[in-house]
Amino acid sequence: MTFEPHFKHRNLPDQVAEHIVVLLANGDLQPGQRLFEKDICQLLGVSRIPVREALRILQTQGVVTTEPNRGTFITEFGSDETSEMLEVRLSVERIALRRLLKQVAARPEIISELQDSIDEMRRAAKLSDQLAYCRADLGFHSRMVELSQSPVLKPIWDSLARGVLVFLMQERNVAFDYEASIRDHELLVQMIRDRKRGALDQEIERHIMGYLKQHREVQSEAQKMKAQ
């Protein structure tokens, strides 16, 4: 059994883009791999028009790169690109959290909706479904940005989200403590409820940039294994 979150109001190109990202997140597609429109059409049973549009969407989001006269390739993120992505993500979420702190007293639904997102994470964790958990984890942060009601932050977040999902899946191919991750998110909600801005600023940085430390450790270990 697989836990699948519901994606509403998505047009066909966006659905195709999401499927490509899931294939990448699951390791069915690899960084640097060339994508062929014909193969994707046959795999998904769709025409070339939505596939082309999906690839354009993913290009604007940095997931794929199109090279003239060569084709479209899955983007390979190095340490610098990963660091930049997480730093932008941190900036977006920090601003969103500051907006939430100003609104939470008058909008108690903020807390209940974030708790609902954590419940989705728990359901995925019970199934030990890594992809479902990463999507639910990302869904929590996406909901946080949406609830901030910022017309500026939402499009920036949307441009980052798919790359972040792929990154999360790549970093969680090792043993992962679901319960510790859930506790981290519960702590964020508690700090929002209590309107602890200073502590929240520090916690969201630890929460997000901790992934960078883990990423570097995984890369270092992989390099050591290659050298042996």
N, C-alpha and C positions, 0 to 999 in steps of 0.2 A: 504493500500500500504506500502511495506517495502523496504527501501533503502538497497541494498546489494552490497558492493564493489566486484570487480572482482578479483579472485585469479587465477593467470595464472601458467601454467607449474607445477601443483601439481600432484603427482602420487596418486594412490588409497589409500595407507596407510596414506599418509599425509592428504588427504581429510577426511578420517575416523577420524583421530586425531583432525582435525579442528571441525568436527561435534560434537565430544565428548566434546570439549572445549566449544562450543556454548551451548550445553545442560547444562553444568555446569554454564556457565555465566548467563543463563536464569533462573537458579534455578531448572531445571528439574532433575539435579543430585546435591547431597549435599556433602559437605566436610565430609570425613570419610565413605562415602557409598561404599560398595563393588561393583565392576563391574564384570559382568559375560559375558564371550565371546559370549555365545549362545544368550543372550538377545540383545547384540549389533548387532550380525549378523542378527537376525530377524528384528530388528528395521531399519537397513540400507539396508537390502537385499544384503549382501555381505558374502563371505566365511570367515572362521576363519583365514586364512593366513593373509589377510590385517588387520584384527582386531588385531591379535597378534603383528604384526609389528607396528601398530598405538599405541598400549599400550607401546611398547618398546620406541617409540619416546617420548611419554608423560612422561615416567619414566625418561628418560635422561633430560627432561626439568623440572622435579620436579612437574609436575601436578598430577601424580599418583605415588603410592608407592606399590611395590610388596613385600609381606611377604611370606617367604617359608612356605609351607604347609597350608597357610591361604588364599591366593588369592591376588587380586589387588584392591586397595582402592584409592579413591580420597584423595589427600593430604590435611591435615588440617594445615593451616598456622596460627601459633600463632603470637603474637606481635614481638617476636625476629626475626622470619623468615621473616615477612613482612618488618621489618626495614632493614634487611640484603638485601632483594631483591631490595628495593628502593635505598639503598646506592650503590649497584652495578650498578643499572640503572643510577643513577646520575653520577657515575664515567665514564661510557660508553658515556653518552651524552655530558658530559663536554669535553672529548677528541674529540668527533666528532665535536662539535662546534668550538673548537680551530682549527681543520683542515679546517673547512668551512671558517673561517675568513681569513685564508691564501689564499684561492682559489677564494673567491667570486668576487673579482675585475676582474679576468680573466675569470670567469665562471658565467655570469649573469643568466644562466638557473637555477642555484641553487635557486634563489629567485622565479622565475616563477613556478618551480616545487613544492616548499613549499606552494606557494599561491594556486596551484591546489589542494593540500591536504586540505587546509583550506576550499576551496569551497566544497569539499566532506563533511566536517564537517557541513557546513551550510545546505547542502541538507538534511542530517540526522536530524539536529536540527529542520528544518521546519516540518518534519514528527513526531517529538517528539519520535523518535525511539531510545531508550536508547542503545540497543546493537549496532545498526548501528553507532550511534555517538561514542561509545567507540572504535569500530573498526576503525573508521575514525580518531579519536584522536590518537590511537596507530599507524595508518598508517602514520600520519604526522611525528611522532618521528622515525618510521622505515625508512621513506624516508630520514630524516635528517642523519641517520647513513649511509645509502647507498650512499648518495651524498658525504659523507666525504671520500669515496673511500679507506677506511681502511680494508685490508684483515683480520686484527686482531679483529676489533670491530664487524664486521657483524656476525660471528658465536656466539659471546658472546651475542649479542642482540637477535639473533634468539632463543637462549636457554632460554631467559627471557620473550619473548614477550607473550607467551600464559598465563603464570602465571600472568603477569601484566594485561592482558585483564580480567581474572577472578577477580582479585583484584579490578579493576576499576568498574566492574559491581556490585560487592558486596557493594562497597562504594557509589554507585549512586542509591541505592534503595530508597533514600530520595529525596526530591525536589532538582533539580539541575538546576543551572543557565547556560543554554547553551551559552547565549550571553557573559557572563563574561568569560567563558572558551575560546570562540573564540577570544575575545579580548586579552587574555593571549598569545595565539598562534600568533596572529598578532604582538604583542609586541616583541616576540622572533624573528620573521622574520625581523622586523624593526631594531632590534639590530644587527642582522647578516648583514643586508644591510649596516648599518653604522659602522660596525666593532668595536663595543664597547665591548671589551673583559671583562673588569672588571664588568661592569653592567650586561653583559650576564651571567657571572659566578654566580652572585648573583641571577639573575632572574630564571635561570634554577634550582637552588637549592630551591628557594621559590616554584617554580612551581611543582617540583616533591615531595619534602619532605612535602609540605603542605598536600599531601594525607595521610601521616603518622599521622599528627595531627588530620585530619578528622577521620581516622580509629580509633584512640584512643578515640575520643569523642563519636563515634557511639558505641564502645564497652562499654564505661563507662555508657552511657545511657541505653544500653541493660541490664547491670548488675543491675542498679538501678531499672529497671522495674521488673526484676526477684525477687529482694529482697522485693518488695512491696506485 
